[in-house]
Amino acid sequence: MAAAVLLLGVWGALNLRESATGRALRALHDSEVAARVMGIDVARAKGRAFALSAVYASVAGSLTALFNGFVNPGMAGFMHSIELVTMTVLGGAGSVVGGVVGAALLTILPQTLSVFRDYEMTVLGLVMMLVMIFLRQGLVPGLVARFGRIPR
């Protein structure tokens, strides 16, 4: 079920990027003044962005509640926020696929590195530092820039 919701969310985000609303949001991100000059209703675009982000957040929260059987405020603590930002930055902040890759990497990598019991966090930190140093845009955009094009 989670995989189906993930695929649906990625499909929606990729389609949004190429729509008129997606282009308006990208223009708004680059420069609010320039977007307004181009005829974009800034308040409406911001409202759409807020509503869309609320939909994605509510679906994620609903799935969390469904799989865990409960939710509490402790689940959304400071360290969890840092983990989510790290997933985004590691995968690529401007890339839809990058967010998915970053989340998968930060979920799978600690489990894979558990064979290095004492050095697990050191190796994880080293991998993250190497990605940040050599692929500054993130993993997916950096690899796309070097090797070719995949959907962003």
N, C-alpha and C positions, 0 to 999 in steps of 0.2 A: 504494500500500500504506500509506504514511504517513497519507494522508487517511482511509482506512478505519479505521485504528487510532485516529486522532484522533476521528473521529465515534463510534466504539464507546466510547472513554474518556469523552467528554463525555456521551454517553447514559447510561453507567453512573453518572457523578457526579451528573447531574441526577436520576436515579431514586433514588440513595442519599439525596439531600437530603430527599426526601419519605417515606422509609421509617422504620420504628421505630428502626433503627440510626442513621440520619442525624439524627433528632430527638434521640436520646440523645447523639450527638456534639456537636450544637449546644448542648444543655443543659450538657454537660461543659465546653465552651468558655466558656460564660457564667459558670458557677460550679460548681466541683467539689463544694463542700459542698451546694449546693442540689440538684445532680443526685443526690447520694447520698441526700439526704432524700426525693427523689421516687421512690426505689426503683431507681435505675440502678446496676448493678454497675460501678463506676468502673474497676476493674482489667480487667474483660472488655472494656469499651468502649475503653479505652486500647490494649489488645492488638489489638482489631479495627482501630483506626485505624492502628496501626503496621504490621500485616499488609497492610492495603489500600494504604498509602503505599509499602510495599516492592514490591507488585505493579506499581503505576504506574511506580515507578523502574526496576524490572527490565525492563519492556516498553520504556521509553524508552532504557535502556542497550543493550538487545538491538537495537533499531532503529538506534541510533547505530553499533554494531559492524557491523551488516549493511550500512549505506550507506557507511561509511568504510572498511570492510575490516579495521579494527584499532581497538583502544582502548589508551590509556595514561593514566597518572595526570595528565599535564600537561593533558589535556582538561578536567579538573575543577578547574581552578585558581581562585584568589581572584577574578579578574576575571570568570570565567564565573559564579561564584556571585552576584556583584554584578549581572550582566546578568539572571540569572533572577529575582532579587528585584525589579529594576527593571521587568521585564515584568509581574510580579504586581501591583506597586503601581500602575503606569501603567494597566493594564486594570481593576483593582479587586480588592482582596485577598479580599473575601468572595463573589466572583462566579465561577462556573465559566466562563461566556461571557467574562467580563472577562479571565481568564487567557489565553484563546485570542486575544482581540483584542489584548491587550498584547504577546503573543509575535509575532503577525503584524505589528503596528505597528513593533516594534523590529527586525524582520527586514527589512521592506519600506522603511521610512522612510530608513535610511542609503543604500540603493541608489538611492532616488528623489532624495535630496538630493545625490548625487554630481555633479550638474551645477553645483553651487555649490562646486566643488573646495576652495577656500581657506576657505570658511565653512561647510562641511558640519557639523562638530561644533558650531559656534556655533548654527546653525539647529536642529539636533537638540536641543541643550540648551535653547534657547528654547521649542521645542514642549513639551518635557517640563516645564519650569518653568510654562508657562501651564496645562497640564493639572493640575499639582500645586496651583497657586494657585486656579484657578477650579472645578475638579472634585476636591475633596479626597478623596472616597471612591474615586476612580479614574474612568476614562473611561466604562465601561459603567454602573456604578451612578449616576454623576452625570448621565449623559444620560437614564437611565431615570427618575430623580427629576424631571427637568425636562420630559420629553416623553411619558412613558407607560411601559407595562410590556412587557418581553421576558423570556424565561426567564433565570434567574440561574444 
